[in-house]
Structure formats: structure tokens, C-alpha cells
Amino acid sequence: MNILEETKFIMKKYNITANKSLGQNFLIDDDIVENIVKSAKIEKEDLAIEIGPGLGTLTNELLKYAGKVICVELDKKMIQILEDRFRLFDNIEIINDDILKIDLNKIIEESKMKHTKIVANLPYYITTPIIMKLLEEKANFESITVMVQKEVAERLCAKTGTREAGAITYGVEYYSKAEKLFLVPRNSFIPAPNVDSEVINLRIKKEKVEKVKDEEKLFKIIKYAFMQRRKTLINAFQNAGIDKEKTKEILNKLELDEKVRGEALTLKDFINISNLI
């Protein structure tokens, strides 16, 4: 039975329809599922944490390779399906909770596995908060391999200091090395979303290249720089409570144009500005 047939069988058996409010689209392409797990480089000594497993399509493939799989699923209907489907497996744990609220470090520590990798087909509406939670929590895992909306993938993996970058791009570059892996057409799901998707990999940096005095301050000024990205940095920083003359003084010291906008600055530029503030 291929994944499409399997998915239809499970949906019929449990009278399940995709929950739009939770951004559910069920992956039905065998090759895509296999490629996601291969791209994550899951091995027997690894803990794989899957966010939003849904019907367990990706879970089923992860269980073939990982030493242990921990599924974090918010939808209680899916919990019943996952428990029924994988009741004979001894290397799976299912957690009915919100990924934004759980303590990842505690889960990883208690698993006692050698390495941890995050894998997910993320709901489009909550992609950014999940990725930033994973990065900012500084949990002890090696990589994040996720499927996201193609447009979001472009922004996450963009080069800082270019028009394609957004505030989240700087967070991604600060904490990880981002790489786009492969496209996933919309007809790989039921129901089919209105956009194509892309699988990306974020490999966590063990050590930061640049020294930052205050990470909270760094990301605060990046946020304000992009809240109204057409404003000059001097005007944007006023919203963060930074005096115009102070910003001018810092820009001059760093030999940056007083009319520069945030979107033109690299991560290193923002780090230098933050450290001087």
C-alpha cells in the first residue's frame, strides 16, 4: 500500500478531515517522505523529534532509521491515530502538547540519545514562531529539517543585506547555517494547498563567529529595523527608544551611510551596531 492509499484508508477509518485552523495538509508522496528523512541524515544513535506528525506518514519513515522518535502533536484526534498505528513500536513517544510551550532541553536530556535532530512538515501559519522558538531555546540538537512554504524558505535561506531578507533571516543566520534542499509541489498533499513547499535544513552553529554583548538587544534592533523596512535606520530606531543623534554617531563610527535602511545591513553590521549601543 502506498502513502496515498494508506492516508485515504486512515482518514476514512477515523472519519478524519484536515483541520484548516491547525494548518493541516497530509503529505501523500512516497518519494518526498523518503527524501526528507534521508536529508535529515537520521541514524540509529539519533533521537528524532517530529513536530506535528498528523497521521504519522513521516513518523513511519523516521522509525525505520532513528533510535527513538518523539512526536509532539497538538491535535487530540491525531494522538489516537498515532497511538493505534504505532502501538507495537518500542522506540516512539507521543506527546500531546504545543511545541511552543514544551521544554525541549528536558525532553532531549531525558531521552539519553547521543544526537538529536528536529524533523517536521510545519503548518504554514505558525512556521516563523516555531523556527525561532527552536533556535532561541538553544536546546541541544544538531539540525532542523523542515518543509515550509516556498516563499518562506526563500526568506529563511536568503543572504542578509539583500532585499529577499527579513528579520527572521538574521536570526536564522545567527544561530545556524541554512540550506534549501528540494521543492515539494502542491499536489504532493491532500488537500492541496494553494502554494508549493520547500524542504530546508538548518544546521545549528556550535559557536558564533561574531561576539555579541547582548543577544536580546541585537534582535530587538533588527525587529525595529524591519517593522517599517522602508524607513531609514535612524527613524526606525526611534521606535526602539534610541535617540537619533546616538544612531548617527554609531553609523558614522562604523562608516555607514546615515540614510541606510535595515534591509541593506548584514548580520555583522547589526552586531556591530548592537555592541556599540
C-alpha positions in Angstrom: 0.0 0.0 0.0 1.5 3.4 -1.0 1.2 6.5 1.1 -1.8 7.9 -0.8 -3.8 4.7 -0.3 -2.7 4.5 3.3 -3.7 8.1 4.0 -7.2 7.7 2.5 -7.7 4.4 4.5 -6.7 6.1 7.8 -8.9 9.2 7.0 -11.9 7.0 6.3 -11.3 4.7 9.2 -11.1 7.5 11.7 -13.5 9.9 9.9 -10.8 12.5 9.7 -10.7 15.7 7.6 -7.8 18.1 7.5 -8.2 20.8 10.2 -7.7 24.1 8.5 -7.3 26.0 11.8 -4.3 23.9 12.5 -2.9 24.2 9.0 -3.2 20.5 8.2 -2.3 19.2 4.8 -1.4 15.5 4.6 1.7 14.5 2.6 1.0 11.7 0.1 4.2 11.4 -1.9 6.3 8.4 -1.1 9.5 9.8 -2.6 9.2 13.2 -0.8 8.8 11.4 2.6 11.8 9.2 1.9 13.9 12.2 0.8 13.0 14.3 3.9 14.3 11.6 6.2 17.4 11.0 4.1 18.1 14.7 4.1 17.9 14.8 7.8 20.6 12.1 8.0 18.8 10.2 10.7 20.8 7.3 12.2 20.3 4.6 14.9 22.1 6.7 17.6 19.8 9.7 16.9 16.7 11.0 18.6 14.3 12.4 16.0 11.8 14.9 17.3 8.9 15.3 14.9 6.7 18.4 15.2 3.0 17.9 14.1 3.2 14.3 12.9 -0.5 14.2 12.0 -1.4 10.8 10.6 2.1 9.5 11.1 3.2 9.4 7.5 6.7 10.9 8.2 6.8 9.2 11.5 6.6 5.8 9.9 9.7 6.5 7.8 11.6 8.0 10.8 11.0 4.9 12.9 13.0 2.9 10.3 16.1 4.9 10.9 16.1 6.6 14.3 17.0 5.1 17.6 14.0 6.9 19.1 11.2 9.1 17.7 9.4 11.7 19.9 6.2 13.1 18.3 4.8 16.4 19.5 1.2 16.7 18.3 -1.4 19.3 19.4 -4.5 17.7 17.8 -6.0 15.1 20.1 -7.7 13.3 17.2 -4.2 12.6 15.7 -3.0 11.3 19.1 -5.4 8.4 18.9 -4.4 7.6 15.4 -0.7 7.7 16.2 -1.1 5.5 19.3 -3.1 2.9 17.4 -0.8 2.9 14.4 2.5 2.6 16.3 1.5 0.6 19.4 3.8 -2.2 18.5 6.9 0.1 18.3 9.1 0.4 21.4 11.2 3.4 20.1 8.4 6.0 19.9 7.0 8.5 22.4 3.9 10.6 21.7 3.4 14.0 23.4 0.0 15.8 23.2 1.2 19.4 23.6 2.0 22.6 21.8 5.6 22.7 20.6 5.8 26.4 21.6 5.1 25.5 25.2 7.3 22.5 25.9 10.8 22.3 27.3 12.9 20.8 24.5 16.0 20.6 26.6 14.3 18.5 29.2 12.9 16.1 26.6 16.3 15.7 24.9 18.1 15.2 28.2 15.6 12.5 29.4 15.9 10.6 26.1 19.6 9.9 26.7 20.3 9.6 23.0 23.6 10.6 21.5 22.4 13.1 18.9 19.1 14.9 18.4 17.6 16.1 15.1 14.3 18.0 14.5 12.1 17.0 11.6 8.8 18.4 10.6 6.2 19.3 8.0 5.3 22.7 9.5 1.9 24.3 9.4 2.3 27.4 7.2 0.6 29.8 9.6 3.0 29.1 12.5 6.3 28.4 10.8 8.2 31.5 11.9 7.3 31.3 15.7 8.2 27.6 15.7 11.6 28.0 14.0 12.5 31.0 16.2 11.5 29.0 19.3 13.7 26.2 18.3 16.7 28.4 17.6 16.3 30.7 20.6 15.8 28.0 23.1 19.3 26.8 22.4 18.4 23.2 23.0 21.0 20.5 22.4 20.1 19.4 18.9 22.2 19.3 15.7 19.8 20.3 12.9 16.3 21.2 11.9 15.0 19.7 8.6 11.6 21.1 7.8 9.1 21.6 5.0 7.8 25.1 4.7 6.0 27.3 2.2 8.3 28.0 -0.7 8.2 31.8 -0.2 9.1 31.3 3.5 12.0 29.0 2.5 13.4 31.8 0.3 13.3 34.3 3.1 14.7 31.9 5.7 17.7 31.0 3.5 18.2 34.4 2.0 21.5 36.3 2.4 21.4 39.1 4.9 21.8 42.6 3.5 19.6 41.7 0.4 16.0 42.6 -0.4 15.0 39.0 0.0 15.9 39.0 3.7 13.6 39.7 6.5 14.1 40.0 10.3 13.9 36.2 10.7 16.7 35.8 8.2 19.1 37.4 10.6 18.0 35.1 13.4 18.5 32.0 11.2 21.9 33.1 10.1 23.0 33.9 13.6 22.1 30.5 15.0 22.5 28.2 12.0 23.7 27.5 8.5 20.7 27.4 6.2 20.3 25.4 3.1 17.5 24.9 0.6 17.2 21.2 -0.3 14.3 20.5 -2.7 10.9 21.7 -3.9 7.7 19.9 -3.0 4.8 20.6 -5.4 1.3 21.4 -4.0 -0.1 18.2 -5.5 2.0 16.2 -3.0 -0.7 16.8 -0.4 -4.3 16.3 0.3 -6.0 18.7 0.4 -3.6 20.5 -1.9 -2.5 23.9 -0.5 -2.5 27.0 -2.8 1.3 27.2 -2.8 4.3 25.0 -3.4 6.6 24.0 -0.5 10.3 23.5 0.0 12.4 21.4 2.4 15.2 23.3 4.1 17.9 22.3 6.6 19.2 24.5 9.4 22.5 23.1 10.8 23.0 24.6 14.3 26.2 26.5 14.9 28.0 25.3 17.9 30.0 28.5 18.2 29.0 32.0 17.0 31.6 33.7 14.6 30.8 37.2 15.9 30.8 38.1 19.6 27.5 39.7 20.7 27.4 41.6 24.0 23.6 41.4 24.4 21.6 39.0 22.1 18.2 40.4 23.3 19.3 43.9 22.3 20.6 42.6 18.9 17.3 41.0 17.9 15.3 44.0 19.3 17.0 46.4 17.0 16.7 44.0 14.0 13.0 43.7 14.7 12.5 47.5 14.7 14.6 47.9 11.6 12.2 45.7 9.7 8.9 46.7 11.2 8.9 49.6 8.7 11.6 48.5 6.4 11.3 51.5 4.0 12.3 53.8 6.9 15.9 54.8 7.4 17.6 53.1 10.3 17.8 56.4 12.2 14.0 56.8 12.1 13.3 53.1 12.7 15.4 53.1 15.8 13.5 55.9 17.3 10.6 53.4 17.9 13.1 51.3 19.9 13.8 54.4 22.1 17.2 55.1 20.6 18.0 58.8 20.1 18.6 60.0 16.5 21.9 61.6 17.4 23.1 58.4 19.1 22.3 56.4 15.9 24.0 58.9 13.7 27.1 58.7 15.9 27.2 54.9 15.7 26.6 54.9 11.9 29.4 57.4 11.4 31.8 55.4 13.6 31.1 52.3 11.5 31.4 54.3 8.3 27.8 53.5 7.3 25.5 55.9 5.4 23.2 57.9 7.7 20.3 57.2 5.2 20.9 53.4 5.3 17.9 51.2 5.7 17.9 48.0 7.8 17.5 45.7 4.7 20.8 46.9 3.4 22.7 45.8 6.5 24.4 42.4 7.0 24.2 40.4 10.3 27.7 41.6 11.1 26.6 45.3 10.7 23.7 44.8 13.1 26.0 43.1 15.6 28.5 46.0 15.4 25.6 48.5 15.9 24.2 46.5 18.8 27.5 46.2 20.6 28.1 50.0 20.3 24.6 50.7 21.6 
